[in-house]
Amino acid sequence: MIKFLARVVILAAVFYALTYFDVLPGLDITANPDGPLGEYGTYLWIGLIFGVVNAIVGPVLRLLSLPFVLLTLGLFLLVINAALLGLTAAITDRMSVDGFGTAVLGGLILAIAGWVADQLLDR
């Protein structure tokens, strides 16, 4: 449970960095300064939603698309990460993704950040 919460905080920090430095122009997060934790609470909430979607829907999508993943030598995982990011944007009204290219790049960055988080938390 602690690892999942730490991963949520790391994902929230990545979402904050992506929108603060405008790395992906099509990824927009509307922060709520009047929320319980202020502006950062919005990023924590989006990180939590993405973590839950990735933990529940992600393995199902990866299993169902296994032939495509094998056929493309793993590149189809980028499409799955883009779908998970799009699903997160569909669940919350505070986040919007403008296109498929933005979703693929965002999914790639979040996958790398998740891998780094897993490497740091397994020590």
DSSP file (Angstrom, degrees, kcal/mol; ACC not computed):
  #  RESIDUE AA STRUCTURE BP1 BP2  ACC     N-H-->O    O-->H-N    N-H-->O    O-->H-N    TCO  KAPPA ALPHA  PHI   PSI    X-CA   Y-CA   Z-CA
    1    1 A M     >        0   0    0      0, 0.0     4,-2.2     0, 0.0     5,-0.2   0.000 360.0 360.0 360.0 -39.2    0.0    0.0    0.0
    2    2 A I  H  >  +     0   0    0      1,-0.2     4,-2.5     2,-0.2     5,-0.2   0.900 360.0  51.8 -65.8 -39.7    2.9    2.4    0.8
    3    3 A K  H  > S+     0   0    0      1,-0.2     4,-2.4     2,-0.2    -1,-0.2   0.900 109.1  50.5 -63.0 -40.0    4.5    1.7   -2.5
    4    4 A F  H  > S+     0   0    0      2,-0.2     4,-2.2     1,-0.2    -2,-0.2   0.922 111.5  47.4 -65.0 -42.7    1.2    2.4   -4.3
    5    5 A L  H  X S+     0   0    0     -4,-2.2     4,-2.1     2,-0.2    -2,-0.2   0.888 112.2  49.6 -66.2 -38.5    0.8    5.7   -2.5
    6    6 A A  H  X S+     0   0    0     -4,-2.5     4,-2.2     2,-0.2    -1,-0.2   0.894 110.3  51.2 -65.7 -37.8    4.5    6.7   -3.2
    7    7 A R  H  X S+     0   0    0     -4,-2.4     4,-2.6     2,-0.2    -2,-0.2   0.880 107.9  52.6 -65.5 -37.6    3.9    5.8   -6.9
    8    8 A V  H  X S+     0   0    0     -4,-2.2     4,-2.5     2,-0.2    -2,-0.2   0.908 109.2  49.3 -63.4 -41.8    0.8    8.1   -6.9
    9    9 A V  H  X S+     0   0    0     -4,-2.1     4,-2.1     2,-0.2    -2,-0.2   0.900 111.7  48.8 -65.2 -39.9    2.8   10.9   -5.5
   10   10 A I  H  X S+     0   0    0     -4,-2.2     4,-2.0     2,-0.2    -2,-0.2   0.913 111.9  48.8 -66.2 -41.7    5.5   10.4   -8.1
   11   11 A L  H  X S+     0   0    0     -4,-2.6     4,-2.7     2,-0.2    -2,-0.2   0.891 109.9  52.2 -63.9 -38.8    2.9   10.3  -10.9
   12   12 A A  H  X S+     0   0    0     -4,-2.5     4,-2.3     1,-0.2    -1,-0.2   0.895 108.9  50.2 -63.3 -39.0    1.3   13.5   -9.5
   13   13 A A  H  X S+     0   0    0     -4,-2.1     4,-2.5     2,-0.2    -1,-0.2   0.874 110.5  49.9 -66.4 -36.5    4.8   15.1   -9.6
   14   14 A V  H  X S+     0   0    0     -4,-2.0     4,-2.7     2,-0.2    -2,-0.2   0.922 110.7  49.1 -67.7 -43.6    5.2   14.0  -13.2
   15   15 A F  H  X S+     0   0    0     -4,-2.7     4,-1.9     2,-0.2     5,-0.2   0.911 112.2  49.6 -60.3 -41.3    1.8   15.4  -14.2
   16   16 A Y  H  X S+     0   0    0     -4,-2.3     4,-2.9     1,-0.2     5,-0.3   0.928 112.2  46.9 -63.3 -44.8    2.7   18.7  -12.4
   17   17 A A  H  X S+     0   0    0     -4,-2.5     4,-2.1     1,-0.2     6,-0.3   0.896 110.0  53.9 -65.0 -39.7    6.0   18.9  -14.3
   18   18 A L  H  <>S+     0   0    0     -4,-2.7     5,-1.7     1,-0.2     6,-0.8   0.885 118.2  34.6 -62.7 -38.4    4.4   18.1  -17.6
   19   19 A T  H  <5S+     0   0    0     -4,-1.9    -2,-0.2     3,-0.2    -1,-0.2   0.836 116.6  52.8 -87.3 -32.8    1.9   20.9  -17.3
   20   20 A Y  H  <5S+     0   0    0     -4,-2.9    -3,-0.2    -5,-0.2    -2,-0.2   0.930 119.1  34.8 -68.4 -44.6    4.1   23.4  -15.5
   21   21 A F  T  <5S-     0   0    0     -4,-2.1    -1,-0.2    -5,-0.3    -2,-0.2   0.406 106.8-127.7 -89.9   2.6    6.9   23.3  -18.0
   22   22 A D  T   5 +     0   0    0     -3,-0.2    -3,-0.2    -5,-0.1    -4,-0.1   0.903  50.6 157.8  52.8  49.6    4.4   22.8  -20.9
   23   23 A V  S   <S+     0   0    0     -5,-1.7    -4,-0.1    -6,-0.3    -5,-0.1   0.909  72.7  34.0 -68.1 -43.5    6.2   19.7  -22.2
   24   24 A L  S >  S-     0   0    0     -6,-0.8     3,-1.7     3,-0.2    -1,-0.3  -0.924  72.9-163.3-114.1 105.0    3.1   18.4  -23.9
   25   25 A P  T 3  S+     0   0    0      0, 0.0    -1,-0.1     0, 0.0    -2,-0.1   0.769  88.5  55.1 -61.4 -24.6    1.1   21.4  -25.3
   26   26 A G  T 3  S+     0   0    0     71,-0.0    72,-1.5     1,-0.0     2,-0.7   0.528  88.5  87.0 -86.8  -4.9   -2.0   19.2  -25.7
   27   27 A L  E <   +A   97   0A   0     -3,-1.7     2,-0.4    70,-0.2    70,-0.2  -0.858  58.7 176.3 -98.5 113.4   -2.1   18.0  -22.1
   28   28 A D  E     -A   96   0A   0     68,-2.5    68,-2.6    -2,-0.7     2,-0.5  -0.960  14.5-171.8-123.0 134.6   -4.0   20.4  -19.9
   29   29 A I  E     -A   95   0A   0     -2,-0.4     2,-0.9    66,-0.2    66,-0.2  -0.993  14.9-148.6-124.4 125.7   -4.9   20.1  -16.3
   30   30 A T        -     0   0    0     64,-3.0     2,-0.1    -2,-0.5    -2,-0.0  -0.825  21.6-148.5 -94.3 104.4   -7.2   22.6  -14.7
   31   31 A A        -     0   0    0     -2,-0.9     8,-0.1     1,-0.1     9,-0.1  -0.410   3.9-140.5 -75.8 149.6   -6.1   22.9  -11.1
   32   32 A N    >   -     0   0    0      6,-0.3     3,-1.4     7,-0.3    10,-0.2  -0.891  16.4-177.0-111.2  99.3   -8.6   23.6   -8.3
   33   33 A P  T 3  S+     0   0    0      0, 0.0     6,-0.2     0, 0.0    -1,-0.1   0.705  82.9  57.8 -70.6 -16.7   -7.0   26.1   -5.8
   34   34 A D  T 3  S+     0   0    0      4,-0.1     5,-0.0     5,-0.1    -2,-0.0   0.371  84.7 111.0 -93.1   5.3  -10.1   25.9   -3.6
   35   35 A G  S X  S-     0   0    0     -3,-1.4     3,-0.9     1,-0.1     4,-0.1  -0.092  88.4 -92.3 -72.7 176.4   -9.9   22.1   -3.1
   36   36 A P  T 3  S+     0   0    0      0, 0.0     3,-0.1     0, 0.0    -1,-0.1   0.864 127.0  27.0 -60.9 -38.0   -9.0   20.4    0.1
   37   37 A L  T >  S-     0   0    0      1,-0.4     3,-0.6     2,-0.0     4,-0.4   0.215 109.9-128.1-108.1  13.8   -5.2   20.2   -0.7
   38   38 A G  T X>  -     0   0    0     -3,-0.9     4,-0.8     1,-0.2     3,-0.5  -0.408  64.7 -23.1  76.6-152.4   -5.2   23.2   -2.9
   39   39 A E  H >> S+     0   0    0      1,-0.2     4,-1.0    -6,-0.2     3,-0.7   0.854 138.0  56.3 -64.1 -36.2   -3.7   23.1   -6.4
   40   40 A Y  H <> S+     0   0    0     -3,-0.6     4,-2.2     1,-0.2    -1,-0.2   0.767  95.3  66.8 -70.7 -24.4   -1.5   20.1   -5.6
   41   41 A G  H <> S+     0   0    0     -3,-0.5     4,-2.4    -4,-0.4    -1,-0.2   0.845  95.9  56.4 -62.9 -33.9   -4.5   18.1   -4.5
   42   42 A T  H <X S+     0   0    0     -4,-0.8     4,-2.3    -3,-0.7    -1,-0.2   0.918 108.5  46.1 -63.1 -43.3   -5.7   18.2   -8.1
   43   43 A Y  H  X S+     0   0    0     -4,-1.0     4,-2.5     2,-0.2    -2,-0.2   0.875 112.2  50.8 -68.6 -36.9   -2.5   16.6   -9.3
   44   44 A L  H  X S+     0   0    0     -4,-2.2     4,-2.3     2,-0.2    -2,-0.2   0.901 110.4  50.3 -64.6 -39.6   -2.6   14.0   -6.5
   45   45 A W  H  X S+     0   0    0     -4,-2.4     4,-2.5     2,-0.2    -2,-0.2   0.916 112.3  45.8 -64.9 -43.9   -6.2   13.2   -7.5
   46   46 A I  H  X S+     0   0    0     -4,-2.3     4,-2.7     2,-0.2     5,-0.2   0.891 112.2  51.6 -67.4 -38.9   -5.2   12.8  -11.2
   47   47 A G  H  X S+     0   0    0     -4,-2.5     4,-2.2     2,-0.2    -2,-0.2   0.887 110.8  49.1 -62.8 -38.4   -2.2   10.7  -10.2
   48   48 A L  H  X S+     0   0    0     -4,-2.3     4,-2.4     2,-0.2    -2,-0.2   0.919 111.6  47.9 -65.6 -44.9   -4.5    8.5   -8.0
   49   49 A I  H  X S+     0   0    0     -4,-2.5     4,-2.7     2,-0.2     5,-0.2   0.926 113.5  47.6 -63.3 -44.3   -7.0    8.0  -10.9
   50   50 A F  H  X S+     0   0    0     -4,-2.7     4,-2.6     1,-0.2    -1,-0.2   0.897 111.8  51.0 -64.4 -39.0   -4.2    7.2  -13.3
   51   51 A G  H  X S+     0   0    0     -4,-2.2     4,-1.8    -5,-0.2    -2,-0.2   0.903 112.6  45.1 -64.0 -41.6   -2.6    4.7  -10.8
   52   52 A V  H  X S+     0   0    0     -4,-2.4     4,-2.3     2,-0.2     5,-0.4   0.916 114.6  48.0 -68.9 -43.4   -6.0    3.0  -10.3
   53   53 A V  H  X>S+     0   0    0     -4,-2.7     4,-1.7     1,-0.2     5,-1.5   0.916 113.5  48.3 -62.2 -42.2   -6.7    2.8  -14.0
   54   54 A N  H  <5S+     0   0    0     -4,-2.6    -1,-0.2    -5,-0.2    -2,-0.2   0.848 114.4  46.4 -67.0 -33.8   -3.2    1.5  -14.7
   55   55 A A  H  <5S+     0   0    0     -4,-1.8    -2,-0.2    -5,-0.2    -1,-0.2   0.816 125.7  26.9 -78.8 -30.9   -3.6   -1.1  -11.9
   56   56 A I  H  X5S+     0   0    0     -4,-2.3     4,-0.6    -5,-0.1    -3,-0.2   0.899 132.7  27.0 -98.4 -53.1   -7.0   -2.4  -12.9
   57   57 A V  H  X5S+     0   0    0     -4,-1.7     4,-2.5    -5,-0.4     5,-0.2   0.814 109.8  70.3 -83.7 -31.4   -7.6   -1.8  -16.6
   58   58 A G  H  ><S+     0   0    0     -5,-1.5     4,-2.6     1,-0.2     5,-0.2   0.915  98.5  45.7 -56.0 -51.7   -3.9   -1.9  -17.6
   59   59 A P  H  > S+     0   0    0      0, 0.0     4,-2.1     0, 0.0    -1,-0.2   0.869 112.8  52.1 -62.7 -34.0   -3.3   -5.6  -17.1
   60   60 A V  H  X S+     0   0    0     -4,-0.6     4,-2.5     2,-0.2    -2,-0.2   0.935 112.0  45.2 -65.8 -45.8   -6.6   -6.5  -18.9
   61   61 A L  H  X S+     0   0    0     -4,-2.5     4,-1.9     1,-0.2    -1,-0.2   0.894 112.8  51.2 -64.7 -39.3   -5.7   -4.4  -21.9
   62   62 A R  H  < S+     0   0    0     -4,-2.6    -1,-0.2    -5,-0.2    -2,-0.2   0.891 112.5  46.4 -65.7 -38.0   -2.1   -5.8  -22.0
   63   63 A L  H >< S+     0   0    0     -4,-2.1     3,-1.2    -5,-0.2    -2,-0.2   0.922 113.4  47.6 -69.5 -44.1   -3.4   -9.4  -21.8
   64   64 A L  H 3< S+     0   0    0     -4,-2.5    -2,-0.2     1,-0.3    -1,-0.2   0.805 116.1  44.7 -68.4 -28.3   -6.1   -8.9  -24.5
   65   65 A S  T 3X S+     0   0    0     -4,-1.9     4,-2.3    -5,-0.2     3,-0.4   0.202  76.5 116.8-100.9  16.9   -3.6   -7.2  -26.8
   66   66 A L  H <> S+     0   0    0     -3,-1.2     4,-2.6     1,-0.2     5,-0.2   0.865  73.0  53.8 -55.2 -41.6   -0.8   -9.7  -26.3
   67   67 A P  H  > S+     0   0    0      0, 0.0     4,-2.3     0, 0.0    -1,-0.2   0.908 111.2  46.2 -61.2 -38.3   -0.8  -10.8  -30.0
   68   68 A F  H  > S+     0   0    0     -3,-0.4     4,-2.2     2,-0.2     8,-0.3   0.879 111.2  52.5 -69.3 -37.0   -0.4   -7.2  -31.2
   69   69 A V  H  <>S+     0   0    0     -4,-2.3     5,-3.1     2,-0.2     6,-0.3   0.927 113.2  43.9 -63.8 -44.0    2.3   -6.6  -28.6
   70   70 A L  H ><5S+     0   0    0     -4,-2.6     3,-0.9     3,-0.2    -2,-0.2   0.899 113.0  51.8 -66.8 -39.8    4.3   -9.6  -29.8
   71   71 A L  H 3<5S+     0   0    0     -4,-2.3    -2,-0.2     1,-0.2    -1,-0.2   0.860 116.4  39.0 -65.5 -36.2    3.7   -8.8  -33.4
   72   72 A T  T ><5S-     0   0    0     -4,-2.2     3,-1.3    -5,-0.1    -1,-0.2   0.281 112.8-116.4 -97.9  10.3    5.0   -5.2  -33.0
   73   73 A L  T < 5S-     0   0    0     -3,-0.9    -3,-0.2     1,-0.3    -4,-0.1   0.847  77.7 -45.3  57.3  37.8    7.8   -6.3  -30.6
   74   74 A G  T > <S+     0   0    0     -5,-3.1     3,-1.4    -6,-0.2     4,-0.3   0.293 111.0 112.9  95.5  -8.7    6.3   -4.3  -27.8
   75   75 A L  T X>  +     0   0    0     -3,-1.3     3,-1.4    -6,-0.3     4,-0.6   0.762  67.1  69.2 -68.8 -22.9    5.5   -1.0  -29.6
   76   76 A F  H 3> S+     0   0    0     -8,-0.3     4,-1.8     1,-0.3     3,-0.3   0.707  82.2  75.1 -68.7 -16.8    1.8   -1.6  -29.1
   77   77 A L  H <> S+     0   0    0     -3,-1.4     4,-2.5     1,-0.2    -1,-0.3   0.801  88.1  60.3 -63.2 -27.3    2.3   -1.0  -25.4
   78   78 A L  H <> S+     0   0    0     -3,-1.4     4,-2.0    -4,-0.3    -1,-0.2   0.885 103.8  49.3 -64.7 -38.2    2.6    2.7  -26.3
   79   79 A V  H  X S+     0   0    0     -4,-0.6     4,-2.2    -3,-0.3    -2,-0.2   0.884 110.2  51.0 -67.4 -38.1   -0.9    2.6  -27.7
   80   80 A I  H  X S+     0   0    0     -4,-1.8     4,-2.3     2,-0.2    -2,-0.2   0.922 110.1  48.8 -65.8 -43.3   -2.1    0.9  -24.5
   81   81 A N  H  X S+     0   0    0     -4,-2.5     4,-2.1     1,-0.2    -2,-0.2   0.880 110.6  51.6 -63.2 -36.9   -0.5    3.6  -22.3
   82   82 A A  H  X S+     0   0    0     -4,-2.0     4,-2.5     2,-0.2    -1,-0.2   0.898 109.2  50.4 -64.6 -39.9   -2.1    6.2  -24.5
   83   83 A A  H  X S+     0   0    0     -4,-2.2     4,-2.4     2,-0.2    -2,-0.2   0.887 109.5  50.7 -65.5 -38.3   -5.4    4.6  -24.0
   84   84 A L  H  X S+     0   0    0     -4,-2.3     4,-2.0     2,-0.2    -2,-0.2   0.890 111.2  48.1 -66.6 -38.5   -4.9    4.5  -20.3
   85   85 A L  H  X S+     0   0    0     -4,-2.1     4,-2.0     2,-0.2    -2,-0.2   0.902 112.6  49.0 -67.0 -40.4   -4.1    8.2  -20.3
   86   86 A G  H  X S+     0   0    0     -4,-2.5     4,-1.8     2,-0.2    -2,-0.2   0.874 109.7  51.8 -65.3 -37.3   -7.1    8.9  -22.4
   87   87 A L  H  X S+     0   0    0     -4,-2.4     4,-1.7     2,-0.2    -1,-0.2   0.882 108.4  51.4 -65.9 -38.2   -9.3    6.9  -20.1
   88   88 A T  H  X S+     0   0    0     -4,-2.0     4,-2.0     1,-0.2    -2,-0.2   0.906 109.8  49.5 -63.9 -41.2   -8.0    8.9  -17.1
   89   89 A A  H  < S+     0   0    0     -4,-2.0     6,-0.3     1,-0.2    -2,-0.2   0.828 110.1  51.6 -66.6 -31.1   -8.9   12.1  -19.0
   90   90 A A  H  < S+     0   0    0     -4,-1.8    -1,-0.2     1,-0.2    -2,-0.2   0.822 109.1  50.4 -74.3 -30.2  -12.3   10.7  -19.7
   91   91 A I  H  < S+     0   0    0     -4,-1.7     2,-0.3    -5,-0.1    -2,-0.2   0.913 111.3  48.5 -74.1 -43.0  -12.9    9.9  -16.0
   92   92 A T     <  -     0   0    0     -4,-2.0     3,-0.4    -5,-0.1    -1,-0.0  -0.742  64.1-152.1-102.8 147.5  -11.9   13.3  -14.6
   93   93 A D  S    S+     0   0    0     -2,-0.3    -1,-0.1     1,-0.2    -4,-0.1   0.455  90.4  71.3 -92.1  -1.4  -13.1   16.7  -15.8
   94   94 A R  S    S+     0   0    0    -65,-0.1   -64,-3.0   -52,-0.1     2,-0.4   0.520  94.3  58.4 -89.4  -7.2   -9.9   18.4  -14.6
   95   95 A M  E     -A   29   0A   0     -3,-0.4     2,-0.4    -6,-0.3   -66,-0.2  -0.961  58.4-177.7-128.7 141.9   -7.7   16.8  -17.3
   96   96 A S  E     -A   28   0A   0    -68,-2.6   -68,-2.5    -2,-0.4     2,-0.5  -1.000  11.9-161.0-139.2 140.9   -7.9   16.9  -21.1
   97   97 A V  E     -A   27   0A   0     -2,-0.4   -70,-0.2   -70,-0.2   -71,-0.0  -0.987   8.8-158.0-119.9 124.2   -5.7   15.3  -23.8
   98   98 A D        -     0   0    0    -72,-1.5     2,-0.3    -2,-0.5    -1,-0.1   0.690  61.7  -5.7 -82.3 -19.9   -6.0   17.0  -27.2
   99   99 A G     >  -     0   0    0      1,-0.1     4,-2.0   -73,-0.1     5,-0.1  -0.978  68.6 -95.1-164.4 174.7   -4.9   14.2  -29.6
  100  100 A F  H  > S+     0   0    0     -2,-0.3     4,-2.5     2,-0.2     5,-0.2   0.880 118.9  53.3 -68.4 -38.7   -3.6   10.7  -30.1
  101  101 A G  H  > S+     0   0    0      2,-0.2     4,-2.4     1,-0.2     5,-0.2   0.900 109.6  48.3 -63.6 -41.1    0.0   12.0  -30.5
  102  102 A T  H  > S+     0   0    0      1,-0.2     4,-2.6     2,-0.2    -1,-0.2   0.899 111.8  50.4 -63.9 -40.5   -0.2   13.9  -27.2
  103  103 A A  H  X S+     0   0    0     -4,-2.0     4,-2.6     2,-0.2    -2,-0.2   0.889 110.7  48.9 -66.0 -39.0   -1.6   10.8  -25.6
  104  104 A V  H  X S+     0   0    0     -4,-2.5     4,-2.2     2,-0.2    -2,-0.2   0.936 114.6  44.2 -66.9 -45.8    1.2    8.5  -27.0
  105  105 A L  H  X S+     0   0    0     -4,-2.4     4,-2.4     2,-0.2    -2,-0.2   0.908 115.6  48.3 -65.2 -40.9    4.0   10.9  -25.8
  106  106 A G  H  X S+     0   0    0     -4,-2.6     4,-2.6    -5,-0.2    -2,-0.2   0.899 111.4  50.1 -64.5 -40.8    2.3   11.4  -22.5
  107  107 A G  H  X S+     0   0    0     -4,-2.6     4,-2.1     2,-0.2    -2,-0.2   0.877 110.5  50.7 -63.9 -37.8    1.9    7.6  -22.1
  108  108 A L  H  X S+     0   0    0     -4,-2.2     4,-2.2     2,-0.2    -2,-0.2   0.931 112.2  45.7 -64.9 -45.9    5.6    7.2  -22.9
  109  109 A I  H  X S+     0   0    0     -4,-2.4     4,-2.4     1,-0.2    -2,-0.2   0.910 114.6  48.0 -64.3 -42.3    6.7    9.7  -20.4
  110  110 A L  H  X S+     0   0    0     -4,-2.6     4,-2.4     2,-0.2    -1,-0.2   0.844 109.8  53.0 -68.8 -32.8    4.4    8.3  -17.7
  111  111 A A  H  X S+     0   0    0     -4,-2.1     4,-2.2     2,-0.2    -2,-0.2   0.909 111.0  46.6 -66.8 -41.4    5.6    4.8  -18.5
  112  112 A I  H  X S+     0   0    0     -4,-2.2     4,-2.5     2,-0.2    -2,-0.2   0.918 113.4  48.8 -65.2 -43.0    9.2    5.9  -18.0
  113  113 A A  H  X S+     0   0    0     -4,-2.4     4,-2.4     1,-0.2    -2,-0.2   0.890 111.2  50.4 -64.4 -38.5    8.3    7.7  -14.8
  114  114 A G  H  X S+     0   0    0     -4,-2.4     4,-2.4     2,-0.2    -1,-0.2   0.883 110.1  50.0 -65.4 -38.1    6.5    4.6  -13.6
  115  115 A W  H  X S+     0   0    0     -4,-2.2     4,-2.3     2,-0.2    -2,-0.2   0.921 111.3  48.2 -65.4 -43.4    9.5    2.4  -14.3
  116  116 A V  H  X S+     0   0    0     -4,-2.5     4,-2.4     1,-0.2    -2,-0.2   0.907 111.2  51.3 -62.5 -41.1   11.8    4.8  -12.5
  117  117 A A  H  X S+     0   0    0     -4,-2.4     4,-2.5     1,-0.2    -2,-0.2   0.913 109.6  49.5 -62.4 -42.4    9.4    4.8   -9.6
  118  118 A D  H  X S+     0   0    0     -4,-2.4     4,-1.4     1,-0.2    -1,-0.2   0.897 110.9  50.1 -63.1 -39.4    9.3    1.0   -9.5
  119  119 A Q  H  < S+     0   0    0     -4,-2.3     4,-0.3     1,-0.2    -2,-0.2   0.892 114.2  44.4 -66.5 -38.8   13.1    0.9   -9.5
  120  120 A L  H >< S+     0   0    0     -4,-2.4     3,-0.7     1,-0.2    -2,-0.2   0.863 114.8  47.8 -72.5 -35.7   13.4    3.4   -6.7
  121  121 A L  H 3< S+     0   0    0     -4,-2.5    -1,-0.2     1,-0.2    -2,-0.2   0.678 101.7  63.7 -82.6 -17.1   10.7    1.8   -4.6
  122  122 A D  T 3<        0   0    0     -4,-1.4    -1,-0.2     1,-0.2    -2,-0.2   0.544 360.0 360.0 -82.6  -5.5   12.0   -1.8   -4.9
  123  123 A R    <         0   0    0     -3,-0.7    -1,-0.2    -4,-0.3    -2,-0.1   0.464 360.0 360.0 -87.0 360.0   15.3   -0.9   -3.1
